[in-house]
């Protein structure tokens, strides 16, 4: 986003400042992933202010629970939604968003 600033007082309005650019930072607050099942795909999405967060996936058995071998979905920091195939061979799949 590009910005310019001008000031107004009792003498009038100043000239515009030099143009500056800014990129909003991602939110630091945790959020929920929204999901929908469509055919053989799992549609995942998250809020726009979480662009830059990594979508991570973990496949473990339910009895193993969460582990430390999370894998980042490629290019997930550049999007706020993705479609992933549902694979019947994976008994249990966990997803999370992680801030870089």
N, C-alpha and C positions, 0 to 999 in steps of 0.2 A: 504494500500500500504506500502511496505517496502522499505527503502532507506539505502544506505551506501555512504560515501563520501571519496574521495581520493584527495590529492593535488599534483600538478605537478609544479616543479620549475627547476632552473638550475642544481640542485643536483639530480634530478630524481623524481620519484613518491613515495608518502608515502604509507604506508599500509592502507587498508580500515578501516574506522571508525567502531565503534560498530553499528550494524543494529538498525535502528529506524523505528517505524511505524507511519503512519499518515492517517487520514481520512479526505477527503475534506469536507469543510463546505458547506452547501447549499447556493445558491445564495440568496442575500437579495433583489435583484431587482424583482419587480412585473413582471409577465409574463401573456400571454394569455393561456387559455385552448383551445386545438384543439379538435374538435368534429366531429363525423361521425355517421350517423344513419345506422344501419345494422339490418334489420328485425324489431324485437320488442325491440331492445337494442340501447342505446346511448353509443357510444365508446368515452371516454374522455382520453386525454393524455396531458402531459406537459413535458418541457425539463428535461433532466437527472440532470442538476445542481439544480433542485428544489426538488430532493429527500429529504424527511424530512418535506416538507410542508404538511399541512392538506387540504384535499378536503372537503369542506363543502357544505351543501345543505339546501335550504330554500323553503318551499312550502307555497305560499301566493296567494291570488287572485291578479289579475293584478291591480285592483283598490287600494289594500292595499300597493302595492309596497314592497320595501325591509323593513324588520323588524329586530328585534334583536334576533330572535329565530333560529339562524343557528345551524345545527347539523353536527358534524363531521362524515364522512363516516368511518366506522371501518377499521382499518389497512391501511388507505390511506397514512400514512407517510412512508410506506415501499415500495411504488410503484410509477411509473410515468405514469401509465395508468390503466384504469378500464372500465368495461362494466356494465351499469346500466339498469335495465328494464324500458321501457317506460310504464307508467301507465296512461291510458286515463282518470282516475278519477281526476288526478292532473291538474287543469286548467293552473297553472303557476308554474314552477320550476326554481329556481335560483341556480347557482353553483359558487363557488369561491375557490381560493387557499389562505390559510392563513398560515403565518409563525408562527411556535410554540411559 
